[in-house]
Amino acid sequence: GAVSFVINQAPPLIRDPALGDRLVPGVQTATRMQLTVAADGTPAIALSDKDDQPRLRLTVTPDGYGAIEFLNAAGEVIHTLAPEADLP
């Protein structure tokens, strides 16, 4: 399987009077960065927007070239920069 490490956005500090004005635990936040090595060995670093949607990914192509992928809000790659792939 894949291995991932994620960094989430810091949660807002919400205090609840019913808890003696203590912080509310388990506040969900967006994942802003994710470092992954896929099951096939492909590494990637993904940066997400505030709505938890990946928008930029640094990866290595199947041919071994470094690439920057730009994603739209639906998670589809809309542009890829892999300068080394264009060299003779």
N, CA, C and O atoms as a CHARMM CRD file, in Angstrom:
* protein
*
  352
    1    1 GLY  N      0.80700  -1.18400   0.00000 PROA 1      0.00000
    2    1 GLY  CA     0.00000   0.00000   0.00000 PROA 1      0.00000
    3    1 GLY  C      0.85300   1.25100   0.00000 PROA 1      0.00000
    4    1 GLY  O      2.08200   1.18800  -0.02600 PROA 1      0.00000
    5    2 ALA  N      0.19300   2.36200   0.02800 PROA 2      0.00000
    6    2 ALA  CA     0.83600   3.67400   0.04300 PROA 2      0.00000
    7    2 ALA  C      1.19400   4.07300   1.46800 PROA 2      0.00000
    8    2 ALA  O      0.61100   3.58400   2.43600 PROA 2      0.00000
    9    3 VAL  N      2.16400   4.97200   1.57100 PROA 3      0.00000
   10    3 VAL  CA     2.54700   5.55200   2.85600 PROA 3      0.00000
   11    3 VAL  C      2.35700   7.05000   2.74100 PROA 3      0.00000
   12    3 VAL  O      2.80000   7.65500   1.76500 PROA 3      0.00000
   13    4 SER  N      1.69800   7.66700   3.73400 PROA 4      0.00000
   14    4 SER  CA     1.43100   9.10400   3.68600 PROA 4      0.00000
   15    4 SER  C      1.75800   9.77700   5.00700 PROA 4      0.00000
   16    4 SER  O      1.66800   9.17700   6.07800 PROA 4      0.00000
   17    5 PHE  N      2.13800  11.03600   4.89700 PROA 5      0.00000
   18    5 PHE  CA     2.34100  11.91300   6.04500 PROA 5      0.00000
   19    5 PHE  C      1.59700  13.19000   5.71200 PROA 5      0.00000
   20    5 PHE  O      1.81700  13.76500   4.64600 PROA 5      0.00000
   21    6 VAL  N      0.71500  13.65400   6.60200 PROA 6      0.00000
   22    6 VAL  CA    -0.08100  14.84200   6.31300 PROA 6      0.00000
   23    6 VAL  C      0.14600  15.92600   7.35800 PROA 6      0.00000
   24    6 VAL  O      0.44700  15.65000   8.52000 PROA 6      0.00000
   25    7 ILE  N     -0.00500  17.15900   6.91200 PROA 7      0.00000
   26    7 ILE  CA     0.02500  18.31800   7.79900 PROA 7      0.00000
   27    7 ILE  C     -1.30600  19.02800   7.62100 PROA 7      0.00000
   28    7 ILE  O     -1.64000  19.47900   6.52500 PROA 7      0.00000
   29    8 ASN  N     -2.06400  19.12500   8.70900 PROA 8      0.00000
   30    8 ASN  CA    -3.36700  19.77900   8.67700 PROA 8      0.00000
   31    8 ASN  C     -3.24800  21.23200   9.10600 PROA 8      0.00000
   32    8 ASN  O     -2.31200  21.61900   9.80500 PROA 8      0.00000
   33    9 GLN  N     -4.21100  22.02000   8.67600 PROA 9      0.00000
   34    9 GLN  CA    -4.30200  23.40600   9.10700 PROA 9      0.00000
   35    9 GLN  C     -4.58800  23.42500  10.60500 PROA 9      0.00000
   36    9 GLN  O     -5.30400  22.56400  11.11400 PROA 9      0.00000
   37   10 ALA  N     -4.03600  24.39200  11.29900 PROA 10     0.00000
   38   10 ALA  CA    -4.28300  24.49700  12.74800 PROA 10     0.00000
   39   10 ALA  C     -5.77600  24.71800  12.99500 PROA 10     0.00000
   40   10 ALA  O     -6.39700  25.54300  12.32400 PROA 10     0.00000
   41   11 PRO  N     -6.35000  23.99400  13.94400 PROA 11     0.00000
   42   11 PRO  CA    -7.78500  24.15100  14.20100 PROA 11     0.00000
   43   11 PRO  C     -8.06400  25.45400  14.94600 PROA 11     0.00000
   44   11 PRO  O     -7.21100  25.96300  15.67200 PROA 11     0.00000
   45   12 PRO  N     -9.27700  25.98500  14.75500 PROA 12     0.00000
   46   12 PRO  CA    -9.65800  27.15500  15.53500 PROA 12     0.00000
   47   12 PRO  C     -9.82200  26.75200  17.00500 PROA 12     0.00000
   48   12 PRO  O    -10.21800  25.62600  17.30600 PROA 12     0.00000
   49   13 LEU  N     -9.52100  27.65900  17.89300 PROA 13     0.00000
   50   13 LEU  CA    -9.67300  27.37900  19.32100 PROA 13     0.00000
   51   13 LEU  C    -11.09800  27.72000  19.72400 PROA 13     0.00000
   52   13 LEU  O    -11.46600  28.89100  19.82100 PROA 13     0.00000
   53   14 ILE  N    -11.90000  26.68000  19.96000 PROA 14     0.00000
   54   14 ILE  CA   -13.30400  26.85400  20.31300 PROA 14     0.00000
   55   14 ILE  C    -13.49400  26.38200  21.75000 PROA 14     0.00000
   56   14 ILE  O    -13.18900  25.23700  22.08700 PROA 14     0.00000
   57   15 ARG  N    -13.99500  27.26500  22.57800 PROA 15     0.00000
   58   15 ARG  CA   -14.26200  26.92000  23.98300 PROA 15     0.00000
   59   15 ARG  C    -15.76100  26.71800  24.16700 PROA 15     0.00000
   60   15 ARG  O    -16.57700  27.43100  23.58200 PROA 15     0.00000
   61   16 ASP  N    -16.10700  25.73600  24.99000 PROA 16     0.00000
   62   16 ASP  CA   -17.51100  25.39100  25.21700 PROA 16     0.00000
   63   16 ASP  C    -17.85100  25.57500  26.68900 PROA 16     0.00000
   64   16 ASP  O    -17.25700  24.92900  27.55300 PROA 16     0.00000
   65   17 PRO  N    -18.81600  26.46500  26.98000 PROA 17     0.00000
   66   17 PRO  CA   -19.22700  26.65800  28.38000 PROA 17     0.00000
   67   17 PRO  C    -19.70800  25.36700  29.03900 PROA 17     0.00000
   68   17 PRO  O    -19.54900  25.19200  30.24700 PROA 17     0.00000
   69   18 ALA  N    -20.29700  24.46000  28.25000 PROA 18     0.00000
   70   18 ALA  CA   -20.78800  23.19400  28.80500 PROA 18     0.00000
   71   18 ALA  C    -19.63300  22.28800  29.24300 PROA 18     0.00000
   72   18 ALA  O    -19.83600  21.34200  30.00500 PROA 18     0.00000
   73   19 LEU  N    -18.42200  22.58100  28.75700 PROA 19     0.00000
   74   19 LEU  CA   -17.24300  21.80600  29.14600 PROA 19     0.00000
   75   19 LEU  C    -16.39400  22.56300  30.15500 PROA 19     0.00000
   76   19 LEU  O    -15.20200  22.29400  30.29700 PROA 19     0.00000
   77   20 GLY  N    -17.01300  23.51500  30.85900 PROA 20     0.00000
   78   20 GLY  CA   -16.25800  24.30400  31.82900 PROA 20     0.00000
   79   20 GLY  C    -15.32200  25.29100  31.12700 PROA 20     0.00000
   80   20 GLY  O    -14.24800  25.60900  31.63700 PROA 20     0.00000
   81   21 ASP  N    -15.73800  25.76700  29.96200 PROA 21     0.00000
   82   21 ASP  CA   -14.98100  26.69800  29.13100 PROA 21     0.00000
   83   21 ASP  C    -13.66300  26.10200  28.62400 PROA 21     0.00000
   84   21 ASP  O    -12.71400  26.82800  28.32500 PROA 21     0.00000
   85   22 ARG  N    -13.62200  24.77100  28.53200 PROA 22     0.00000
   86   22 ARG  CA   -12.44400  24.09100  27.98100 PROA 22     0.00000
   87   22 ARG  C    -12.53700  24.05600  26.45600 PROA 22     0.00000
   88   22 ARG  O    -13.59700  24.28400  25.87200 PROA 22     0.00000
   89   23 LEU  N    -11.39700  23.76500  25.83300 PROA 23     0.00000
   90   23 LEU  CA   -11.36900  23.67300  24.37800 PROA 23     0.00000
   91   23 LEU  C    -12.15800  22.46300  23.89700 PROA 23     0.00000
   92   23 LEU  O    -12.11500  21.39400  24.50700 PROA 23     0.00000
   93   24 VAL  N    -12.88000  22.64400  22.79300 PROA 24     0.00000
   94   24 VAL  CA   -13.63800  21.54900  22.18600 PROA 24     0.00000
   95   24 VAL  C    -12.63900  20.64400  21.45900 PROA 24     0.00000
   96   24 VAL  O    -11.90500  21.11600  20.59100 PROA 24     0.00000
   97   25 PRO  N    -12.60000  19.35200  21.80000 PROA 25     0.00000
   98   25 PRO  CA   -11.65800  18.43900  21.12900 PROA 25     0.00000
   99   25 PRO  C    -12.18000  17.98300  19.77600 PROA 25     0.00000
  100   25 PRO  O    -13.37900  18.04200  19.50500 PROA 25     0.00000
  101   26 GLY  N    -11.26900  17.53200  18.93800 PROA 26     0.00000
  102   26 GLY  CA   -11.64500  16.90000  17.67900 PROA 26     0.00000
  103   26 GLY  C    -12.17600  17.82300  16.60300 PROA 26     0.00000
  104   26 GLY  O    -12.93500  17.38400  15.73800 PROA 26     0.00000
  105   27 VAL  N    -11.79300  19.10700  16.63300 PROA 27     0.00000
  106   27 VAL  CA   -12.23800  20.03100  15.59400 PROA 27     0.00000
  107   27 VAL  C    -11.53900  19.65300  14.28600 PROA 27     0.00000
  108   27 VAL  O    -10.31100  19.59800  14.23100 PROA 27     0.00000
  109   28 GLN  N    -12.31800  19.39500  13.23800 PROA 28     0.00000
  110   28 GLN  CA   -11.77100  18.97400  11.95500 PROA 28     0.00000
  111   28 GLN  C    -11.21400  20.16600  11.17700 PROA 28     0.00000
  112   28 GLN  O    -11.79900  21.24900  11.17400 PROA 28     0.00000
  113   29 THR  N    -10.08600  19.95000  10.52600 PROA 29     0.00000
  114   29 THR  CA    -9.47200  20.99300   9.70900 PROA 29     0.00000
  115   29 THR  C     -9.01200  20.39700   8.37800 PROA 29     0.00000
  116   29 THR  O     -8.92500  19.18000   8.21600 PROA 29     0.00000
  117   30 ALA  N     -8.72700  21.27200   7.45300 PROA 30     0.00000
  118   30 ALA  CA    -8.29000  20.84500   6.11900 PROA 30     0.00000
  119   30 ALA  C     -6.85600  20.33200   6.15900 PROA 30     0.00000
  120   30 ALA  O     -6.02400  20.83200   6.91600 PROA 30     0.00000
  121   31 THR  N     -6.57800  19.31500   5.32200 PROA 31     0.00000
  122   31 THR  CA    -5.20600  18.87400   5.10900 PROA 31     0.00000
  123   31 THR  C     -4.59100  19.83900   4.11900 PROA 31     0.00000
  124   31 THR  O     -5.12100  20.02100   3.02200 PROA 31     0.00000
  125   32 ARG  N     -3.46700  20.47100   4.48900 PROA 32     0.00000
  126   32 ARG  CA    -2.85600  21.46800   3.60900 PROA 32     0.00000
  127   32 ARG  C     -1.64900  20.92100   2.85400 PROA 32     0.00000
  128   32 ARG  O     -1.34300  21.38900   1.75800 PROA 32     0.00000
  129   33 MET  N     -0.95600  19.92700   3.43500 PROA 33     0.00000
  130   33 MET  CA     0.19100  19.30800   2.77100 PROA 33     0.00000
  131   33 MET  C      0.13700  17.80400   2.97500 PROA 33     0.00000
  132   33 MET  O     -0.23000  17.32600   4.04900 PROA 33     0.00000
  133   34 GLN  N      0.50500  17.06200   1.93500 PROA 34     0.00000
  134   34 GLN  CA     0.54500  15.61000   2.05600 PROA 34     0.00000
  135   34 GLN  C      1.76300  15.08800   1.30600 PROA 34     0.00000
  136   34 GLN  O      1.97200  15.40200   0.13400 PROA 34     0.00000
  137   35 LEU  N      2.54900  14.29800   1.99500 PROA 35     0.00000
  138   35 LEU  CA     3.72500  13.64000   1.42000 PROA 35     0.00000
  139   35 LEU  C      3.35200  12.17100   1.29000 PROA 35     0.00000
  140   35 LEU  O      2.97700  11.53600   2.27500 PROA 35     0.00000
  141   36 THR  N      3.45500  11.62100   0.06700 PROA 36     0.00000
  142   36 THR  CA     3.01100  10.26200  -0.19100 PROA 36     0.00000
  143   36 THR  C      4.02600   9.49300  -1.03000 PROA 36     0.00000
  144   36 THR  O      4.66600  10.05100  -1.92100 PROA 36     0.00000
  145   37 VAL  N      4.15800   8.22400  -0.73200 PROA 37     0.00000
  146   37 VAL  CA     4.83500   7.28900  -1.62900 PROA 37     0.00000
  147   37 VAL  C      3.76800   6.24400  -1.96100 PROA 37     0.00000
  148   37 VAL  O      3.33500   5.48500  -1.09400 PROA 37     0.00000
  149   38 ALA  N      3.35100   6.21800  -3.23500 PROA 38     0.00000
  150   38 ALA  CA     2.28900   5.31700  -3.67700 PROA 38     0.00000
  151   38 ALA  C      2.76800   3.86400  -3.64500 PROA 38     0.00000
  152   38 ALA  O      3.96200   3.59300  -3.51800 PROA 38     0.00000
  153   39 ALA  N      1.83300   2.95500  -3.76000 PROA 39     0.00000
  154   39 ALA  CA     2.15600   1.53100  -3.74200 PROA 39     0.00000
  155   39 ALA  C      3.13700   1.15200  -4.85900 PROA 39     0.00000
  156   39 ALA  O      3.90800   0.20300  -4.70900 PROA 39     0.00000
  157   40 ASP  N      3.11100   1.88600  -5.97100 PROA 40     0.00000
  158   40 ASP  CA     4.03400   1.59700  -7.06900 PROA 40     0.00000
  159   40 ASP  C      5.38400   2.30000  -6.90800 PROA 40     0.00000
  160   40 ASP  O      6.24500   2.20200  -7.78300 PROA 40     0.00000
  161   41 GLY  N      5.57000   3.01500  -5.78200 PROA 41     0.00000
  162   41 GLY  CA     6.83200   3.68900  -5.49800 PROA 41     0.00000
  163   41 GLY  C      6.90300   5.13800  -5.94400 PROA 41     0.00000
  164   41 GLY  O      7.92300   5.79200  -5.72800 PROA 41     0.00000
  165   42 THR  N      5.84600   5.66000  -6.56100 PROA 42     0.00000
  166   42 THR  CA     5.83900   7.04100  -7.02900 PROA 42     0.00000
  167   42 THR  C      5.71800   8.00400  -5.84700 PROA 42     0.00000
  168   42 THR  O      4.75000   7.92600  -5.09000 PROA 42     0.00000
  169   43 PRO  N      6.69300   8.91600  -5.67500 PROA 43     0.00000
  170   43 PRO  CA     6.60800   9.89300  -4.59000 PROA 43     0.00000
  171   43 PRO  C      5.83700  11.13200  -5.04600 PROA 43     0.00000
  172   43 PRO  O      5.83400  11.46800  -6.23000 PROA 43     0.00000
  173   44 ALA  N      5.18600  11.80600  -4.09900 PROA 44     0.00000
  174   44 ALA  CA     4.47200  13.04600  -4.41600 PROA 44     0.00000
  175   44 ALA  C      4.34000  13.89800  -3.16800 PROA 44     0.00000
  176   44 ALA  O      4.21600  13.39300  -2.05200 PROA 44     0.00000
  177   45 ILE  N      4.37000  15.20400  -3.38900 PROA 45     0.00000
  178   45 ILE  CA     4.05100  16.17900  -2.35200 PROA 45     0.00000
  179   45 ILE  C      2.88500  16.98700  -2.89000 PROA 45     0.00000
  180   45 ILE  O      3.00000  17.59800  -3.95300 PROA 45     0.00000
  181   46 ALA  N      1.76600  17.00400  -2.18100 PROA 46     0.00000
  182   46 ALA  CA     0.57700  17.72900  -2.62400 PROA 46     0.00000
  183   46 ALA  C      0.30800  18.90000  -1.68100 PROA 46     0.00000
  184   46 ALA  O      0.39300  18.77200  -0.45900 PROA 46     0.00000
  185   47 LEU  N     -0.02000  20.04400  -2.28100 PROA 47     0.00000
  186   47 LEU  CA    -0.41400  21.23500  -1.52700 PROA 47     0.00000
  187   47 LEU  C     -1.88300  21.49000  -1.82300 PROA 47     0.00000
  188   47 LEU  O     -2.29200  21.50700  -2.98400 PROA 47     0.00000
  189   48 SER  N     -2.68500  21.69000  -0.76500 PROA 48     0.00000
  190   48 SER  CA    -4.12600  21.85100  -0.92100 PROA 48     0.00000
  191   48 SER  C     -4.57700  23.24500  -0.54300 PROA 48     0.00000
  192   48 SER  O     -3.91800  23.94200   0.22700 PROA 48     0.00000
  193   49 ASP  N     -5.72800  23.64600  -1.10500 PROA 49     0.00000
  194   49 ASP  CA    -6.30600  24.94200  -0.77200 PROA 49     0.00000
  195   49 ASP  C     -7.03700  24.85900   0.56600 PROA 49     0.00000
  196   49 ASP  O     -7.06400  23.80600   1.20300 PROA 49     0.00000
  197   50 LYS  N     -7.62200  25.96700   0.98200 PROA 50     0.00000
  198   50 LYS  CA    -8.29000  26.00900   2.29400 PROA 50     0.00000
  199   50 LYS  C     -9.52400  25.11500   2.36500 PROA 50     0.00000
  200   50 LYS  O    -10.02400  24.82600   3.45200 PROA 50     0.00000
  201   51 ASP  N    -10.01900  24.67500   1.19500 PROA 51     0.00000
  202   51 ASP  CA   -11.17700  23.78400   1.14900 PROA 51     0.00000
  203   51 ASP  C    -10.77600  22.31300   1.06000 PROA 51     0.00000
  204   51 ASP  O    -11.60000  21.45700   0.73800 PROA 51     0.00000
  205   52 ASP  N     -9.49200  22.02400   1.35200 PROA 52     0.00000
  206   52 ASP  CA    -8.97900  20.64500   1.40200 PROA 52     0.00000
  207   52 ASP  C     -8.88900  19.99600   0.02400 PROA 52     0.00000
  208   52 ASP  O     -8.91600  18.77000  -0.07900 PROA 52     0.00000
  209   53 GLN  N     -8.78400  20.79900  -1.03800 PROA 53     0.00000
  210   53 GLN  CA    -8.66400  20.27500  -2.39400 PROA 53     0.00000
  211   53 GLN  C     -7.21700  20.39500  -2.86600 PROA 53     0.00000
  212   53 GLN  O     -6.67900  21.50200  -2.88600 PROA 53     0.00000
  213   54 PRO  N     -6.56400  19.28500  -3.24700 PROA 54     0.00000
  214   54 PRO  CA    -5.20000  19.38300  -3.77800 PROA 54     0.00000
  215   54 PRO  C     -5.17900  20.27600  -5.02300 PROA 54     0.00000
  216   54 PRO  O     -5.99200  20.10000  -5.92900 PROA 54     0.00000
  217   55 ARG  N     -4.24500  21.23600  -5.06300 PROA 55     0.00000
  218   55 ARG  CA    -4.16500  22.15900  -6.19800 PROA 55     0.00000
  219   55 ARG  C     -2.80600  22.14400  -6.87500 PROA 55     0.00000
  220   55 ARG  O     -2.68500  22.59400  -8.01500 PROA 55     0.00000
  221   56 LEU  N     -1.77500  21.63600  -6.19800 PROA 56     0.00000
  222   56 LEU  CA    -0.42700  21.58000  -6.75300 PROA 56     0.00000
  223   56 LEU  C      0.23400  20.29500  -6.25900 PROA 56     0.00000
  224   56 LEU  O      0.13400  19.94400  -5.08300 PROA 56     0.00000
  225   57 ARG  N      0.91400  19.59400  -7.18100 PROA 57     0.00000
  226   57 ARG  CA     1.56600  18.35100  -6.78600 PROA 57     0.00000
  227   57 ARG  C      2.96100  18.29900  -7.40600 PROA 57     0.00000
  228   57 ARG  O      3.12300  18.52900  -8.60400 PROA 57     0.00000
  229   58 LEU  N      3.95700  17.99900  -6.58900 PROA 58     0.00000
  230   58 LEU  CA     5.31800  17.74800  -7.05300 PROA 58     0.00000
  231   58 LEU  C      5.47000  16.24000  -7.10700 PROA 58     0.00000
  232   58 LEU  O      5.18200  15.55400  -6.12600 PROA 58     0.00000
  233   59 THR  N      5.91500  15.71600  -8.23200 PROA 59     0.00000
  234   59 THR  CA     5.97900  14.27000  -8.38300 PROA 59     0.00000
  235   59 THR  C      7.09400  13.88300  -9.34700 PROA 59     0.00000
  236   59 THR  O      7.82800  14.73700  -9.84400 PROA 59     0.00000
  237   60 VAL  N      7.20800  12.61000  -9.59700 PROA 60     0.00000
  238   60 VAL  CA     8.15400  12.06600 -10.57000 PROA 60     0.00000
  239   60 VAL  C      7.33700  11.27400 -11.58100 PROA 60     0.00000
  240   60 VAL  O      6.52300  10.43100 -11.20400 PROA 60     0.00000
  241   61 THR  N      7.55600  11.54800 -12.87600 PROA 61     0.00000
  242   61 THR  CA     6.80100  10.85800 -13.92600 PROA 61     0.00000
  243   61 THR  C      7.23000   9.39000 -14.00900 PROA 61     0.00000
  244   61 THR  O      8.27200   9.02300 -13.46600 PROA 61     0.00000
  245   62 PRO  N      6.44900   8.55700 -14.67400 PROA 62     0.00000
  246   62 PRO  CA     6.84900   7.15100 -14.86100 PROA 62     0.00000
  247   62 PRO  C      8.19900   7.00900 -15.57600 PROA 62     0.00000
  248   62 PRO  O      8.88400   6.00000 -15.41100 PROA 62     0.00000
  249   63 ASP  N      8.58500   8.02800 -16.37600 PROA 63     0.00000
  250   63 ASP  CA     9.87600   8.00000 -17.06400 PROA 63     0.00000
  251   63 ASP  C     11.01700   8.51500 -16.19000 PROA 63     0.00000
  252   63 ASP  O     12.16900   8.52900 -16.62500 PROA 63     0.00000
  253   64 GLY  N     10.71000   8.93900 -14.96300 PROA 64     0.00000
  254   64 GLY  CA    11.74200   9.37600 -14.02900 PROA 64     0.00000
  255   64 GLY  C     12.03800  10.86600 -14.04400 PROA 64     0.00000
  256   64 GLY  O     13.04600  11.28700 -13.47800 PROA 64     0.00000
  257   65 TYR  N     11.18800  11.68500 -14.67800 PROA 65     0.00000
  258   65 TYR  CA    11.39300  13.12900 -14.72400 PROA 65     0.00000
  259   65 TYR  C     10.64500  13.81800 -13.58800 PROA 65     0.00000
  260   65 TYR  O      9.52500  13.43600 -13.24700 PROA 65     0.00000
  261   66 GLY  N     11.27100  14.83400 -13.01000 PROA 66     0.00000
  262   66 GLY  CA    10.58000  15.63400 -12.01100 PROA 66     0.00000
  263   66 GLY  C      9.47800  16.43400 -12.67700 PROA 66     0.00000
  264   66 GLY  O      9.65800  16.93300 -13.78800 PROA 66     0.00000
  265   67 ALA  N      8.33100  16.56400 -12.00700 PROA 67     0.00000
  266   67 ALA  CA     7.19800  17.28000 -12.59700 PROA 67     0.00000
  267   67 ALA  C      6.43600  18.06900 -11.54200 PROA 67     0.00000
  268   67 ALA  O      6.37200  17.68900 -10.37300 PROA 67     0.00000
  269   68 ILE  N      5.86400  19.17400 -11.99100 PROA 68     0.00000
  270   68 ILE  CA     4.94200  19.96600 -11.18500 PROA 68     0.00000
  271   68 ILE  C      3.58700  19.86900 -11.88400 PROA 68     0.00000
  272   68 ILE  O      3.46400  20.21200 -13.05900 PROA 68     0.00000
  273   69 GLU  N      2.57500  19.40100 -11.16000 PROA 69     0.00000
  274   69 GLU  CA     1.23000  19.27500 -11.71900 PROA 69     0.00000
  275   69 GLU  C      0.30500  20.28600 -11.06000 PROA 69     0.00000
  276   69 GLU  O      0.25900  20.39500  -9.83500 PROA 69     0.00000
  277   70 PHE  N     -0.42900  21.02500 -11.88300 PROA 70     0.00000
  278   70 PHE  CA    -1.41800  21.97200 -11.39700 PROA 70     0.00000
  279   70 PHE  C     -2.78800  21.32500 -11.54400 PROA 70     0.00000
  280   70 PHE  O     -3.12400  20.81600 -12.61400 PROA 70     0.00000
  281   71 LEU  N     -3.58200  21.34300 -10.47300 PROA 71     0.00000
  282   71 LEU  CA    -4.87500  20.67900 -10.47500 PROA 71     0.00000
  283   71 LEU  C     -6.00100  21.69400 -10.33700 PROA 71     0.00000
  284   71 LEU  O     -5.83000  22.73400  -9.70200 PROA 71     0.00000
  285   72 ASN  N     -7.15700  21.39100 -10.93400 PROA 72     0.00000
  286   72 ASN  CA    -8.31900  22.24900 -10.74300 PROA 72     0.00000
  287   72 ASN  C     -9.06000  21.81600  -9.47500 PROA 72     0.00000
  288   72 ASN  O     -8.62400  20.89500  -8.78300 PROA 72     0.00000
  289   73 ALA  N    -10.16900  22.47500  -9.17400 PROA 73     0.00000
  290   73 ALA  CA   -10.91100  22.19400  -7.93900 PROA 73     0.00000
  291   73 ALA  C    -11.48300  20.78100  -7.90300 PROA 73     0.00000
  292   73 ALA  O    -11.80500  20.27300  -6.82900 PROA 73     0.00000
  293   74 ALA  N    -11.61400  20.13800  -9.06700 PROA 74     0.00000
  294   74 ALA  CA   -12.13200  18.77200  -9.12600 PROA 74     0.00000
  295   74 ALA  C    -11.01600  17.73500  -8.96900 PROA 74     0.00000
  296   74 ALA  O    -11.28500  16.53400  -8.96600 PROA 74     0.00000
  297   75 GLY  N     -9.76100  18.19400  -8.83800 PROA 75     0.00000
  298   75 GLY  CA    -8.63900  17.29100  -8.66700 PROA 75     0.00000
  299   75 GLY  C     -8.04500  16.77900  -9.96400 PROA 75     0.00000
  300   75 GLY  O     -7.22600  15.86000  -9.95000 PROA 75     0.00000
  301   76 GLU  N     -8.44800  17.36200 -11.08400 PROA 76     0.00000
  302   76 GLU  CA    -7.93400  16.94900 -12.38900 PROA 76     0.00000
  303   76 GLU  C     -6.69000  17.76200 -12.74000 PROA 76     0.00000
  304   76 GLU  O     -6.64600  18.97100 -12.50900 PROA 76     0.00000
  305   77 VAL  N     -5.68400  17.09800 -13.29500 PROA 77     0.00000
  306   77 VAL  CA    -4.46600  17.78600 -13.71500 PROA 77     0.00000
  307   77 VAL  C     -4.79900  18.64300 -14.93400 PROA 77     0.00000
  308   77 VAL  O     -5.26100  18.13100 -15.95400 PROA 77     0.00000
  309   78 ILE  N     -4.55900  19.96100 -14.82100 PROA 78     0.00000
  310   78 ILE  CA    -4.85700  20.86300 -15.93000 PROA 78     0.00000
  311   78 ILE  C     -3.59000  21.34700 -16.63600 PROA 78     0.00000
  312   78 ILE  O     -3.65000  21.84000 -17.76200 PROA 78     0.00000
  313   79 HSD  N     -2.44600  21.20200 -15.96900 PROA 79     0.00000
  314   79 HSD  CA    -1.18200  21.58800 -16.59600 PROA 79     0.00000
  315   79 HSD  C     -0.04500  20.87300 -15.87400 PROA 79     0.00000
  316   79 HSD  O     -0.05600  20.74900 -14.64900 PROA 79     0.00000
  317   80 THR  N      0.93200  20.40500 -16.64200 PROA 80     0.00000
  318   80 THR  CA     2.09800  19.74400 -16.06900 PROA 80     0.00000
  319   80 THR  C      3.35200  20.39800 -16.60100 PROA 80     0.00000
  320   80 THR  O      3.48200  20.62600 -17.80300 PROA 80     0.00000
  321   81 LEU  N      4.27900  20.70000 -15.70400 PROA 81     0.00000
  322   81 LEU  CA     5.60300  21.19100 -16.07600 PROA 81     0.00000
  323   81 LEU  C      6.59000  20.08800 -15.77000 PROA 81     0.00000
  324   81 LEU  O      6.75200  19.69000 -14.61700 PROA 81     0.00000
  325   82 ALA  N      7.25200  19.59200 -16.80700 PROA 82     0.00000
  326   82 ALA  CA     8.29600  18.57400 -16.66000 PROA 82     0.00000
  327   82 ALA  C      9.39900  18.93700 -17.65500 PROA 82     0.00000
  328   82 ALA  O      9.57600  18.24500 -18.65800 PROA 82     0.00000
  329   83 PRO  N     10.14200  20.01500 -17.38700 PROA 83     0.00000
  330   83 PRO  CA    11.11800  20.53500 -18.35300 PROA 83     0.00000
  331   83 PRO  C     12.12100  19.50200 -18.85100 PROA 83     0.00000
  332   83 PRO  O     12.48400  19.52200 -20.02700 PROA 83     0.00000
  333   84 GLU  N     12.56900  18.62000 -18.00200 PROA 84     0.00000
  334   84 GLU  CA    13.56200  17.62400 -18.38000 PROA 84     0.00000
  335   84 GLU  C     13.02700  16.65500 -19.43300 PROA 84     0.00000
  336   84 GLU  O     13.79800  16.11900 -20.22800 PROA 84     0.00000
  337   85 ALA  N     11.73700  16.43000 -19.44400 PROA 85     0.00000
  338   85 ALA  CA    11.11700  15.51100 -20.40300 PROA 85     0.00000
  339   85 ALA  C     11.21000  16.05100 -21.83100 PROA 85     0.00000
  340   85 ALA  O     11.13900  15.27800 -22.78600 PROA 85     0.00000
  341   86 ASP  N     11.36900  17.37500 -21.98700 PROA 86     0.00000
  342   86 ASP  CA    11.43400  17.98700 -23.31000 PROA 86     0.00000
  343   86 ASP  C     12.85200  18.06100 -23.86800 PROA 86     0.00000
  344   86 ASP  O     13.04100  18.47100 -25.01300 PROA 86     0.00000
  345   87 LEU  N     13.84900  17.67200 -23.07800 PROA 87     0.00000
  346   87 LEU  CA    15.23700  17.73900 -23.54500 PROA 87     0.00000
  347   87 LEU  C     15.53900  16.57300 -24.49300 PROA 87     0.00000
  348   87 LEU  O     15.00500  15.47600 -24.32700 PROA 87     0.00000
  349   88 PRO  N     16.40100  16.82100 -25.49200 PROA 88     0.00000
  350   88 PRO  CA    16.73300  15.72500 -26.42400 PROA 88     0.00000
  351   88 PRO  C     17.53100  14.62700 -25.75500 PROA 88     0.00000
  352   88 PRO  O     17.88600  13.64100 -26.40100 PROA 88     0.00000
